Amino acid sequence: MERNKVKMTCAFCRGTGRSRGGVCPVCRGTGTVSLSEPTRRCAYCRGSGLQQRGSVLTCSACGGVGWVTVEEDAVPCPPCGGTGMAPESRLPCLTCRGKGFIPAERAKRLPPAKRPPRRRGRGYGSGKVTLEY
């Protein structure tokens, strides 16, 4: 079965075709990229196309496009909860490869997700400061 192609705005250069004074490495200067349908916004980079906020590296999950092609019957990835990030680290989830979605048939074969509790704050301590004079 042939999939329909859809043109999307390049997330890495935001459609300008330029990046850091040169030609965008993702869209090669066109400002658009062609993807097979169905597409979803990349869960790992949240559609920015960047590996990390403020980075000059392309997202390892979507290649800088900001969008990923998924299967028709795609469901949120159980291990990462659809975030695209591995629960134990800030790296791309190994099950969905950072996409955030996997085929429904594959999801049925996975064990239930064991998500660690979410941390609050920045993790520098309790947030209480005691000053002694």
C-alpha positions as CSV (number, residue, x, y, z in Angstrom):
1,M,0.0,0.0,0.0
2,E,1.4,3.4,-1.0
3,R,1.2,6.1,1.5
4,N,0.3,9.7,0.6
5,K,3.1,12.3,0.9
6,V,2.5,15.5,2.7
7,K,4.7,18.6,2.8
8,M,5.4,20.0,6.2
9,T,7.3,23.2,7.3
10,C,10.8,22.3,8.4
11,A,10.9,22.7,12.2
12,F,14.7,23.0,12.5
13,C,14.9,26.3,10.4
14,R,11.2,27.2,10.9
15,G,10.6,27.3,7.2
16,T,13.3,29.8,6.4
17,G,15.7,27.4,4.7
18,R,18.6,28.9,6.6
19,S,20.3,27.8,9.8
20,R,23.2,29.4,11.6
21,G,24.2,31.5,8.6
22,G,24.1,28.6,6.2
23,V,21.7,26.3,4.4
24,C,19.4,24.2,6.7
25,P,20.8,20.7,6.9
26,V,17.3,19.2,7.3
27,C,15.4,20.7,4.4
28,R,18.4,21.7,2.3
29,G,17.2,25.2,2.0
30,T,13.7,24.6,0.8
31,G,11.9,25.3,4.1
32,T,9.7,22.2,3.7
33,V,10.1,18.5,4.1
34,S,8.1,15.6,2.6
35,L,6.7,12.9,4.9
36,S,4.5,9.9,4.4
37,E,1.1,10.1,6.1
38,P,0.0,9.6,8.9
39,T,2.3,12.0,10.7
40,R,2.4,13.1,14.3
41,R,4.4,15.8,16.1
42,C,7.7,14.4,17.4
43,A,7.2,13.6,21.1
44,Y,10.9,13.8,22.0
45,C,11.6,17.3,20.7
46,R,8.0,18.4,21.0
47,G,8.1,19.5,17.4
48,S,11.0,21.8,17.6
49,G,13.4,19.7,15.6
50,L,16.2,20.4,18.1
51,Q,18.0,17.8,20.3
52,Q,17.6,20.0,23.3
53,R,16.4,23.5,23.8
54,G,19.0,26.0,22.6
55,S,21.0,23.2,20.9
56,V,22.3,23.3,17.3
57,L,21.9,19.6,16.9
58,T,19.0,18.0,15.2
59,C,16.6,15.8,17.1
60,S,17.7,12.2,17.1
61,A,14.1,10.9,16.9
62,C,12.8,13.0,13.9
63,G,16.0,14.1,12.3
64,G,15.2,17.8,12.8
65,V,11.9,17.6,10.9
66,G,9.7,18.0,14.0
67,W,7.2,15.4,12.7
68,V,7.4,11.6,12.5
69,T,5.6,9.1,10.4
70,V,3.6,6.5,12.4
71,E,1.5,3.5,11.6
72,E,-2.3,3.9,11.1
73,D,-3.1,2.0,14.3
74,A,-0.4,3.8,16.4
75,V,-1.0,4.1,20.1
76,P,1.0,6.0,22.8
77,C,4.1,4.1,23.8
78,P,3.5,2.4,27.2
79,P,7.0,2.5,28.6
80,C,7.5,6.3,28.1
81,G,3.8,7.2,28.3
82,G,4.0,8.9,24.8
83,T,6.6,11.4,25.9
84,G,9.4,9.9,23.7
85,M,11.8,10.0,26.7
86,A,13.0,7.0,28.6
87,P,11.6,7.0,32.1
88,E,15.0,6.6,33.7
89,S,16.8,9.2,31.7
90,R,16.3,12.2,29.4
91,L,17.4,10.1,26.3
92,P,15.0,8.9,23.6
93,C,12.8,5.9,24.6
94,L,14.3,2.7,23.2
95,T,10.8,1.2,22.6
96,C,9.4,3.9,20.3
97,R,12.8,5.5,19.4
98,G,11.6,8.9,20.7
99,K,8.5,9.0,18.5
100,G,6.1,8.6,21.4
101,F,3.9,6.1,19.4
102,I,4.2,2.4,18.4
103,P,1.9,0.1,16.4
104,A,-1.1,-1.2,18.5
105,E,-0.1,-4.8,17.9
106,R,3.4,-4.2,19.3
107,A,1.9,-2.4,22.4
108,K,-0.2,-5.5,23.2
109,R,3.0,-7.6,23.6
110,L,4.7,-5.2,26.0
111,P,4.5,-5.5,29.8
112,P,2.7,-2.8,31.7
113,A,4.7,0.4,32.2
114,K,6.5,1.0,35.4
115,R,7.0,4.8,35.5
116,P,9.1,6.3,38.3
117,P,7.4,9.0,40.4
118,R,7.8,12.5,38.9
119,R,10.3,14.7,40.5
120,R,9.2,18.1,41.6
121,G,11.4,21.2,41.4
122,R,15.0,21.1,40.3
123,G,16.1,18.3,42.5
124,Y,18.5,20.4,44.6
125,G,17.0,19.6,47.9
126,S,13.9,20.4,49.9
127,G,13.9,24.1,48.9
128,K,14.2,25.2,52.5
129,V,17.0,27.5,53.3
130,T,18.2,28.1,56.8
131,L,20.5,31.0,57.5
132,E,22.4,31.2,60.8
133,Y,24.2,34.3,62.0
